[in-house]
Amino acid sequence: MIDGPYFVLTLLGVLGCGLVAGVFYGFSTFVMRAIAELPPAQGVAAMKSINVFALRPAFMLAFIGSALLCAAIAVVTFVLLPDEGTVELLVGSALYLVGCFGVTIAANVPRNDALAKMDPGSPEAVAYWPAYVREWSMWNHLRTAAAAAASISYVLALA
């Protein structure tokens, strides 16, 4: 059984990954669908505003803090090689770091950056909007699943 500070670290990993999964799940299930129903110029403007607010400390603490926790859990697991939960801890860390954090950096952020450079009412933005919604949402579904699976993997390590 995992105990002491290692237990607390893993429990915080469960909470952080679960919290981030919940935020992304909200985007996958209703936020992006609602924004996609707006006229393109309004959808682009709304998403640009969301992307600005996402960079504030409230979300970034959970998102980057969870990545740091997952990295710490992986390092501690490699060093301690606990009798129980090693595989679950390493899988959980990899799921979040690659499937959630990595996908965000490699897939969602570049799309956000491209959208940020566009005037919402421009023909370029209107033409880009359907592809943006489709592609951004696809990658968001993946990072949602990865963060949720990471949380579950950590729970299994604690069981």
C-alpha positions, 0 to 999 in steps of 0.5 A, a space after each residue: 500500500 502506498 503511504 505517507 507523502 507518496 500517498 498524498 502526492 498520488 492523491 493530489 495527482 488523482 485530483 489534479 488529473 480529474 479536475 483537468 479532465 472535467 474542464 476538458 469534458 465540459 468543452 467536449 460535451 457542450 462548450 464547443 458544440 454551443 460555440 460551433 452553433 454561433 455564426 463563425 465571426 461570433 464563434 471565433 470571437 468567443 473562442 479567442 476570449 476563452 483562450 485568453 481567460 484559460 491562461 489565467 492562474 486558476 486554470 493554469 495552476 491545475 493544468 501545469 500543476 498536474 503536469 508537474 505532479 505527474 512528473 514528480 510521481 513518475 520520478 519518485 516511482 522510478 526511484 522508489 520502485 514500490 512493491 505495489 502500484 508501480 505500473 499504474 503510477 507510471 501509466 497514469 503519469 505517461 497518460 497525463 504528460 503525453 496524452 493531455 499535456 503533450 497533446 495540448 502543446 502539440 495540437 490545441 495550442 497551435 490551433 489557438 495561436 492561429 486563431 488568435 492572429 485572425 480578425 473574427 469577421 475576416 474571410 480567413 477566420 470564417 473559412 478556418 472556423 469549421 476546421 478549427 472546431 472539428 480538429 480542436 474538438 477531436 484533440 480535446 476529446 483525446 486529452 479529456 480521455 487521457 486525463 481521465 484515464 490518468 486519474 483512474 490509473 492513479 486511483 488503481 495504484 492507491 487501491 
